[in-house]
Every structure is written in C-alpha cells, then in structure tokens.
Amino acid sequence: MPCPVEVGVPLWIEKWLNILSISSERLPGM
C-alpha cells in the first residue's frame, strides 16, 4: 500500500494547478 502522503501530494498539486489555471483564465494579465 502506498503511503497516504504519496497519494495525497499529487492530488493536492493537481488541485492547485487546476485552481491556478482557472485563476489565470480569469486574470489574463497575470
């Protein structure tokens, strides 16, 4: 079984990449 951290971190990174990509679409200047 993988460590919970090993599973959680990629999901956390993917979540933040989605948030940043949405934010960049709303704010083209950034």
Distance bins in CASP14 RR format, pairs under 12 A and 6 or more apart:
PFRMAT RR
TARGET T0000
AUTHOR 0000-0000-0000
RMODE 2
METHOD distances of the structure
MODEL  1
1 7 0 0 0 0 1 0 0 0 0 0 0
2 8 0 0 0 0 1 0 0 0 0 0 0
2 9 0 0 0 0 0 1 0 0 0 0 0
2 10 0 0 0 0 0 1 0 0 0 0 0
2 11 0 0 0 0 0 1 0 0 0 0 0
3 9 0 0 0 0 1 0 0 0 0 0 0
3 10 0 0 0 0 0 1 0 0 0 0 0
4 10 0 0 0 0 0 1 0 0 0 0 0
4 11 0 0 0 0 0 1 0 0 0 0 0
4 12 0 0 0 0 0 1 0 0 0 0 0
5 11 0 0 0 0 0 1 0 0 0 0 0
5 12 0 0 0 0 1 0 0 0 0 0 0
6 12 0 0 0 0 0 1 0 0 0 0 0
6 13 0 0 0 0 0 1 0 0 0 0 0
7 13 0 0 0 0 0 1 0 0 0 0 0
7 14 0 0 0 0 0 1 0 0 0 0 0
8 14 0 0 0 0 1 0 0 0 0 0 0
8 15 0 0 0 0 1 0 0 0 0 0 0
9 15 0 0 0 0 0 1 0 0 0 0 0
9 16 0 0 0 0 0 1 0 0 0 0 0
10 16 0 0 0 0 0 1 0 0 0 0 0
10 17 0 0 0 0 0 1 0 0 0 0 0
11 17 0 0 0 0 0 1 0 0 0 0 0
11 18 0 0 0 0 0 1 0 0 0 0 0
12 18 0 0 0 0 0 1 0 0 0 0 0
12 19 0 0 0 0 0 1 0 0 0 0 0
13 19 0 0 0 0 0 1 0 0 0 0 0
13 20 0 0 0 0 0 1 0 0 0 0 0
14 20 0 0 0 0 0 1 0 0 0 0 0
14 21 0 0 0 0 0 1 0 0 0 0 0
15 21 0 0 0 0 0 1 0 0 0 0 0
15 22 0 0 0 0 0 1 0 0 0 0 0
16 22 0 0 0 0 0 1 0 0 0 0 0
16 23 0 0 0 0 0 1 0 0 0 0 0
17 23 0 0 0 0 0 1 0 0 0 0 0
17 24 0 0 0 0 0 1 0 0 0 0 0
18 24 0 0 0 0 0 1 0 0 0 0 0
18 25 0 0 0 0 0 1 0 0 0 0 0
19 25 0 0 0 0 0 1 0 0 0 0 0
19 26 0 0 0 0 0 1 0 0 0 0 0
20 26 0 0 0 0 0 1 0 0 0 0 0
20 27 0 0 0 0 0 1 0 0 0 0 0
20 30 0 0 0 0 1 0 0 0 0 0 0
21 27 0 0 0 0 0 1 0 0 0 0 0
21 30 0 0 0 0 0 1 0 0 0 0 0
22 30 0 0 0 0 0 1 0 0 0 0 0
23 29 0 0 0 0 0 1 0 0 0 0 0
23 30 1 0 0 1 0 0 0 0 0 0 0
24 30 1 0 1 0 0 0 0 0 0 0 0
END
